Amino acid sequence: MTDPVYAKANINRTFIKAPIETVWSTLVATDKALPFFFGSICQTTDGLKAGAKYRMVHPNKKLAMVVGEVIAFDPPRLYSHTFQMTNIDEPPCKVTYTLVEKDGGTEFSLTIENAIEGGKLFKEMASAQGFIGSNLKALCETGRPAFTGRMVGLLSPVFGLLAKKSQHISNWPLK
């Protein structure tokens, strides 16, 4: 068996007309649905900090969509974690969010690393980068997600019905 080939880092940048503190607090919110993360709710046992396990759960709180571990957490500038989608049988990748103050706002960078080249996880993540950036931007600037985020929220119950049984939250404990 050959070793997997990993894709080059994929970076998406979005300028958000909001203070860095607003973008940071929106990005790292826990225990509420995050429209820029497809309506998922971030759960941890000990809060977001290096070494903490986390999972992104469906709004119905019965499905784990993503699981991982926080690698770095340096408010309000850097948040990095492993990222494994529970419906894809591939090793986790690394996701890093970087915030930099710019004139009149914040530059939000979303970087994907260590995903298998041509793998389903890389394709899903690369296609989601724009969605995440545009919905985080809209939420921070206007208090509402973009149209795409609102539509995902409306369709969330349907997505929950299509989930695999292996995604049930009991299969993905935080400890």
Rosetta silent file (secondary structure, phi, psi, omega in degrees, C-alpha in Angstrom):
SEQUENCE: MTDPVYAKANINRTFIKAPIETVWSTLVATDKALPFFFGSICQTTDGLKAGAKYRMVHPNKKLAMVVGEVIAFDPPRLYSHTFQMTNIDEPPCKVTYTLVEKDGGTEFSLTIENAIEGGKLFKEMASAQGFIGSNLKALCETGRPAFTGRMVGLLSPVFGLLAKKSQHISNWPLK
SCORE:     score description
SCORE:     0.000 S_00000001
   1 L     0.000  136.209 -179.024    0.000    0.000    0.000 S_00000001
   2 L   -89.106  151.954  176.733    1.350    3.432   -0.884 S_00000001
   3 L   -69.577  145.668  179.561    1.463    6.358    1.484 S_00000001
   4 L   -67.117  152.462  174.317   -1.184    9.002    0.818 S_00000001
   5 L   -99.326  128.276 -177.770   -0.245   12.186   -0.997 S_00000001
   6 E   -95.932  140.434  178.794   -1.285   15.292    0.886 S_00000001
   7 L   -68.340  154.902  172.611   -2.661   18.382   -0.834 S_00000001
   8 L   -65.950  157.124  177.346   -0.857   21.690   -0.553 S_00000001
   9 L   -56.318  136.580  178.743   -2.243   24.068    2.030 S_00000001
  10 E  -113.726  118.840 -174.159   -5.418   25.698    0.753 S_00000001
  11 E  -116.681  133.863  174.882   -5.970   29.238    2.048 S_00000001
  12 E  -124.506  129.479 -179.913   -9.108   31.371    1.743 S_00000001
  13 E  -116.828  139.751  178.844   -9.096   34.993    2.910 S_00000001
  14 E  -135.361  130.848  175.473  -12.110   37.170    3.619 S_00000001
  15 E   -90.059  127.566 -177.801  -12.108   40.826    4.676 S_00000001
  16 E  -118.217  124.281  179.678  -14.720   41.497    7.357 S_00000001
  17 L   -82.434   71.181  178.378  -15.748   45.058    8.244 S_00000001
  18 L  -157.152  153.821  178.038  -15.901   44.386   11.966 S_00000001
  19 L   -62.270  151.104 -178.698  -13.508   44.637   14.903 S_00000001
  20 H   -56.966  -36.589 -179.700  -11.262   41.647   15.508 S_00000001
  21 H   -64.216  -37.194  177.809  -12.949   41.009   18.883 S_00000001
  22 H   -66.242  -46.058 -179.433  -16.362   40.691   17.175 S_00000001
  23 H   -63.863  -44.563 -179.363  -15.039   38.271   14.564 S_00000001
  24 H   -60.950  -50.969 -176.451  -13.208   36.231   17.205 S_00000001
  25 H   -64.871  -31.316  176.555  -16.153   35.924   19.595 S_00000001
  26 H   -70.766  -44.023 -177.936  -18.443   34.943   16.718 S_00000001
  27 H   -62.332  -40.283 -171.909  -15.961   32.370   15.380 S_00000001
  28 L  -102.907   15.766  178.402  -15.360   30.605   18.698 S_00000001
  29 L   -61.164  140.907  176.644  -18.900   30.644   20.099 S_00000001
  30 L  -121.908  157.437  175.942  -19.944   27.380   21.724 S_00000001
  31 L    64.969   25.937  168.683  -23.343   25.936   22.555 S_00000001
  32 L  -148.861  152.705 -178.675  -25.278   27.799   19.864 S_00000001
  33 E   -63.279  132.792 -178.763  -25.877   27.116   16.191 S_00000001
  34 E  -111.503  104.170 -175.112  -23.203   28.687   13.984 S_00000001
  35 H   -59.677  -29.645  179.924  -24.613   29.441   10.517 S_00000001
  36 H   -75.480  -15.296  173.393  -21.131   29.771    8.996 S_00000001
  37 H  -107.409   39.762  175.021  -20.405   26.198   10.159 S_00000001
  38 L    59.728   32.159  176.787  -23.530   24.868    8.444 S_00000001
  39 L    80.420    3.093 -179.394  -25.658   25.380   11.549 S_00000001
  40 E   -70.289  157.675  177.311  -23.523   23.110   13.723 S_00000001
  41 E  -112.382  127.793  179.209  -23.056   23.711   17.433 S_00000001
  42 E   -83.244  124.680  177.922  -19.512   23.512   18.848 S_00000001
  43 E  -120.254  139.227  172.926  -19.321   21.395   21.986 S_00000001
  44 E  -140.310  166.778  175.099  -16.354   20.876   24.325 S_00000001
  45 L   -95.915  -31.508 -174.817  -16.012   19.619   27.873 S_00000001
  46 L  -120.586   16.321 -175.659  -13.389   22.115   29.053 S_00000001
  47 L    83.758  168.405 -179.963  -13.817   25.040   26.653 S_00000001
  48 L   -80.744  115.009  177.044  -11.719   25.800   23.609 S_00000001
  49 L  -161.727  159.496 -179.493   -8.042   25.553   24.514 S_00000001
  50 L   -53.760  131.662  179.572   -5.029   23.635   23.259 S_00000001
  51 L    92.559  -14.003 -178.430   -5.511   19.917   23.856 S_00000001
  52 L   -74.896  141.079  172.371   -9.306   20.122   24.253 S_00000001
  53 E   -83.843  147.712  176.914  -11.514   17.731   22.307 S_00000001
  54 E  -142.054  162.885  170.401  -14.433   19.260   20.438 S_00000001
  55 E  -147.146  147.528  175.019  -17.270   18.162   18.209 S_00000001
  56 E  -102.863  119.352 -175.602  -19.615   20.012   15.906 S_00000001
  57 E  -110.843  151.299  176.184  -23.119   18.665   16.351 S_00000001
  58 L   -62.114  150.713  179.128  -26.249   18.974   14.244 S_00000001
  59 L   -55.782  -23.252  177.558  -28.848   21.396   15.664 S_00000001
  60 L   -75.199   -6.371  178.099  -30.959   18.360   16.638 S_00000001
  61 L    59.904   20.933  178.093  -28.078   17.462   19.019 S_00000001
  62 L  -109.819  -11.235 -174.888  -28.330   13.806   17.953 S_00000001
  63 E  -126.439  135.023  171.460  -25.602   13.804   15.289 S_00000001
  64 E   -94.754  120.750 -178.329  -21.888   14.557   15.430 S_00000001
  65 E   -91.419  -38.107 -177.000  -20.890   16.151   12.130 S_00000001
  66 E  -141.669  144.469  173.796  -17.212   16.879   12.893 S_00000001
  67 E  -133.990  157.072  178.024  -14.803   15.836   15.640 S_00000001
  68 E   177.815 -169.194  179.901  -11.292   16.909   16.507 S_00000001
  69 E  -135.205  137.648  179.048   -8.825   18.328   18.964 S_00000001
  70 E   -71.439  128.151  179.091   -7.728   21.934   19.470 S_00000001
  71 E   -94.771  -46.437 -179.399   -4.067   22.366   18.516 S_00000001
  72 E  -142.431  143.137 -179.665   -3.622   26.095   19.199 S_00000001
  73 E  -147.252  101.811 -175.359   -5.865   28.728   20.745 S_00000001
  74 E  -130.174   83.821 -177.404   -4.474   32.268   20.983 S_00000001
  75 L   -60.330  144.634  -11.738   -7.292   34.849   21.325 S_00000001
  76 L   -98.828   39.306 -171.291   -8.108   36.874   19.290 S_00000001
  77 L  -119.160  -30.444 -170.813   -5.737   35.871   16.510 S_00000001
  78 E  -142.885  132.709  175.179   -5.277   32.118   16.080 S_00000001
  79 E  -143.449  121.517 -177.776   -7.404   28.993   16.411 S_00000001
  80 E  -134.528  142.389 -178.964   -6.211   25.687   14.973 S_00000001
  81 E  -156.241  161.638  170.075   -7.623   22.188   15.289 S_00000001
  82 E   -77.406  159.990 -172.668   -7.785   18.767   13.722 S_00000001
  83 E  -147.027  112.839  177.134  -10.901   18.182   11.654 S_00000001
  84 E  -126.331  120.768  175.194  -12.536   14.864   10.875 S_00000001
  85 E   -78.455  131.250 -174.258  -15.937   14.663    9.222 S_00000001
  86 L   -72.931  -12.764  179.320  -17.838   11.778   10.771 S_00000001
  87 L   -99.678    3.795 -179.079  -19.398   10.751    7.456 S_00000001
  88 L  -123.150  126.115 -178.320  -16.058   10.434    5.622 S_00000001
  89 L   -89.574   73.421  177.229  -13.677    7.562    6.279 S_00000001
  90 L  -143.055  156.078  178.382  -10.409    9.478    5.934 S_00000001
  91 L   -65.008  157.176 -179.072   -7.851   10.703    8.459 S_00000001
  92 L   -67.335  156.086  171.786   -8.385   14.191    9.871 S_00000001
  93 E  -106.402 -176.980  177.509   -6.909   17.296    8.341 S_00000001
  94 E  -114.359  133.127  177.868   -5.745   20.457   10.100 S_00000001
  95 E  -120.084  132.995  178.726   -7.798   23.653    9.996 S_00000001
  96 E  -129.541  131.201  174.931   -6.402   27.021   11.067 S_00000001
  97 E  -109.856  127.743  179.012   -8.263   30.299   11.440 S_00000001
  98 E  -124.337  133.333  177.476   -6.120   33.426   11.577 S_00000001
  99 E  -116.603  132.374  179.044   -7.418   36.933   12.296 S_00000001
 100 E  -132.628  128.409  176.941   -5.418   40.061   11.464 S_00000001
 101 E   -68.047  131.747  176.682   -6.562   43.629   12.116 S_00000001
 102 E  -129.495  170.963  179.384   -6.645   45.653    8.900 S_00000001
 103 L   -53.433  113.445  175.651   -7.855   49.163    8.085 S_00000001
 104 L    75.800   13.676  179.555  -11.489   49.255    9.145 S_00000001
 105 E   175.382 -150.665 -174.025  -11.857   45.583    9.884 S_00000001
 106 E  -137.078  132.535  171.653  -10.385   42.120   10.138 S_00000001
 107 E   -89.732  121.691  179.006   -8.791   39.778    7.625 S_00000001
 108 E  -103.958  122.212  177.323  -10.068   36.255    8.266 S_00000001
 109 E  -115.566  134.607  176.764   -7.949   33.432    6.853 S_00000001
 110 E  -120.110  115.582 -176.593   -9.068   29.814    6.759 S_00000001
 111 E  -115.048  132.896  176.155   -6.279   27.339    5.994 S_00000001
 112 E  -112.320  128.580  179.419   -6.690   23.622    5.318 S_00000001
 113 E  -135.336  160.760  173.144   -3.616   21.386    5.648 S_00000001
 114 L    61.835   30.524  173.569   -2.775   17.692    5.768 S_00000001
 115 L   -99.131  147.117 -178.192   -5.777   16.530    3.751 S_00000001
 116 E   -68.185  127.151  178.799   -5.329   13.727    1.249 S_00000001
 117 L   -55.740  126.135  178.865   -4.918   15.065   -2.288 S_00000001
 118 L    76.952   -0.277 -179.643   -8.078   14.304   -4.250 S_00000001
 119 L   -75.985  162.191 -179.038   -9.784   12.888   -1.154 S_00000001
 120 H   -64.022  -40.155  179.911  -13.376   13.537   -0.262 S_00000001
 121 H   -60.798  -46.456  179.641  -12.444   15.474    2.903 S_00000001
 122 H   -61.485  -44.402 -179.638  -10.210   17.876    0.981 S_00000001
 123 H   -61.710  -44.390  179.250  -12.887   18.424   -1.679 S_00000001
 124 H   -62.660  -46.380 -177.953  -15.576   19.056    0.951 S_00000001
 125 H   -66.307  -44.750 -179.610  -13.364   21.433    2.912 S_00000001
 126 H   -62.071  -39.001  179.979  -12.096   23.361   -0.113 S_00000001
 127 H   -73.896  -21.680 -179.104  -15.641   23.872   -1.368 S_00000001
 128 H   -85.704  -16.545 -175.158  -16.797   25.006    2.103 S_00000001
 129 H   -56.992  -46.650 -179.953  -14.150   27.703    2.580 S_00000001
 130 H   -64.254  -40.698  178.013  -16.052   30.377    0.646 S_00000001
 131 H   -59.885  -47.609 -178.534  -19.319   29.509    2.396 S_00000001
 132 H   -62.014  -49.027 -179.187  -17.689   29.798    5.817 S_00000001
 133 H   -61.481  -46.236 -176.708  -15.984   33.109    5.008 S_00000001
 134 H   -69.053  -34.809  179.482  -19.037   34.757    3.430 S_00000001
 135 H   -77.672  -35.315  173.380  -21.386   33.686    6.207 S_00000001
 136 H   -63.780  -43.195  177.985  -18.998   34.692    8.992 S_00000001
 137 H   -57.719  -52.546 -178.557  -18.587   38.041    7.226 S_00000001
 138 H   -60.466  -43.484 -178.530  -22.337   38.596    6.901 S_00000001
 139 H   -64.312  -43.053 -179.690  -22.992   37.585   10.499 S_00000001
 140 H   -70.464  -34.921 -176.839  -20.275   39.875   11.901 S_00000001
 141 H   -84.494  -33.104 -172.476  -21.225   42.822    9.684 S_00000001
 142 H  -122.341  -13.438 -175.660  -25.029   42.609    9.770 S_00000001
 143 L    86.038   -0.626  179.475  -25.986   40.232   12.565 S_00000001
 144 L  -131.103  144.914  174.663  -27.488   37.807   10.012 S_00000001
 145 L   -68.438  164.096  175.566  -25.910   35.021    7.975 S_00000001
 146 L   -66.328  169.124  179.806  -25.774   35.342    4.202 S_00000001
 147 H   -52.939  -41.876 -178.737  -28.616   33.896    2.112 S_00000001
 148 H   -62.310  -39.309  178.353  -26.702   30.615    1.740 S_00000001
 149 H   -67.627  -37.531  177.488  -26.403   30.261    5.506 S_00000001
 150 H   -66.207  -38.506  179.304  -30.107   30.958    5.983 S_00000001
 151 H   -67.058  -41.928  177.009  -30.968   28.298    3.385 S_00000001
 152 H   -60.383  -40.348  177.466  -28.730   25.718    5.064 S_00000001
 153 H   -60.885  -41.762  178.784  -30.493   26.513    8.332 S_00000001
 154 H   -67.432  -34.180 -177.938  -33.893   25.913    6.748 S_00000001
 155 H   -87.822   -3.941 -176.282  -32.741   22.637    5.182 S_00000001
 156 H   -52.327  -43.241  178.575  -31.020   21.396    8.337 S_00000001
 157 H   -59.549  -35.756  178.428  -33.846   19.001    9.346 S_00000001
 158 H   -67.233  -44.405  178.563  -33.585   17.299    5.934 S_00000001
 159 H   -59.238  -37.979  178.502  -29.808   16.964    6.266 S_00000001
 160 H   -61.769  -36.333  179.119  -30.360   15.366    9.670 S_00000001
 161 H   -70.335  -25.830 -177.301  -32.600   12.718    8.097 S_00000001
 162 H   -88.767   -4.656 -176.516  -29.914   11.893    5.519 S_00000001
 163 L   -67.430  152.445  176.401  -27.140   11.332    8.077 S_00000001
 164 L   -75.342  150.285  177.229  -25.503    7.951    8.510 S_00000001
 165 H   -60.540  -30.970 -179.661  -26.279    5.953   11.658 S_00000001
 166 H   -66.263  -14.005  179.590  -22.564    5.976   12.423 S_00000001
 167 H   -85.162   -2.069 -179.159  -22.825    9.758   12.934 S_00000001
 168 E   -55.743  138.603 -173.633  -25.013    9.379   16.025 S_00000001
 169 H   -56.833  -28.907  179.805  -23.544   11.500   18.787 S_00000001
 170 H   -65.813  -19.942  177.515  -23.132    8.487   21.100 S_00000001
 171 H   -82.902   -6.859 -174.070  -20.445    7.169   18.707 S_00000001
 172 L  -132.947   63.630 -179.200  -18.377   10.343   19.114 S_00000001
 173 L   -66.809  156.531  179.753  -17.915   11.097   22.836 S_00000001
 174 L   -83.139  -14.746 -178.653  -15.841   14.083   23.902 S_00000001
 175 L  -101.757    0.000    0.000  -13.798   12.141   26.464 S_00000001
